[in-house]
C-alpha cells in the first residue's frame, strides 16, 4: 500500500471514530435529558427512539377526580 493510500485510510478511520464519538456524546446528552425529566427506563427508551427519528418527547401527568377515597 502506498503512503498516500495509507494516509487516506488512516484519515477515514479517524473520521469514522470521530462520528461515532459525536453520536455517542449526543445519545448521552439525551439520556441526561431523560434523567433530568424523571423518565423511567421505558420512557427513556421511547424518548431515544423518537430522538433517533428526529422527534422529541414530553412527560405528562394526569390528575383525575375519582369517587370514594
C-alpha positions in Angstrom: 0.0 0.0 0.0 1.4 3.4 -0.9 2.0 6.1 1.7 -0.8 8.2 0.1 -3.3 5.4 0.4 -2.2 4.7 3.9 -2.8 8.3 4.9 -6.3 8.2 3.3 -7.2 5.0 5.2 -6.0 6.5 8.5 -7.9 9.7 7.9 -11.0 7.7 7.0 -10.7 5.6 10.2 -10.2 8.8 12.2 -13.3 10.4 10.6 -15.4 7.3 11.4 -14.3 7.2 15.0 -15.0 10.9 15.4 -18.5 10.5 14.1 -19.1 7.5 16.4 -17.8 9.6 19.3 -20.1 12.5 18.4 -23.1 10.2 18.1 -22.3 8.6 21.5 -22.0 12.0 23.1 -25.3 13.1 21.6 -27.0 9.9 22.9 -25.5 10.5 26.4 -26.9 14.1 26.4 -30.3 12.7 25.5 -30.1 10.3 28.4 -29.2 13.1 30.7 -32.3 14.9 29.4 -34.3 11.8 30.4 -32.8 11.7 33.9 -33.5 15.4 34.4 -37.1 15.0 33.3 -37.6 12.0 35.6 -38.2 9.5 32.8 -38.4 5.8 33.7 -36.3 3.3 31.8 -39.2 2.5 29.5 -39.9 6.2 28.9 -36.3 6.9 28.1 -36.3 4.1 25.5 -39.3 5.8 23.9 -37.5 9.1 24.0 -34.3 7.8 22.4 -36.3 6.1 19.7 -38.2 9.3 19.0 -35.0 11.3 19.0 -33.4 8.9 16.5 -36.4 9.7 14.2 -35.9 13.5 14.6 -38.6 13.9 17.2 -38.7 14.7 20.9 -40.9 13.7 23.8 -42.6 15.3 26.8 -43.6 13.6 30.0 -47.2 14.5 31.1 -49.0 13.6 34.2 -52.8 13.4 34.7 -54.7 14.1 37.8 -58.3 12.9 37.9 -61.0 13.1 40.4 -62.4 9.7 41.4 -65.3 8.7 43.6 -64.7 7.3 47.0 -61.4 7.6 48.7 
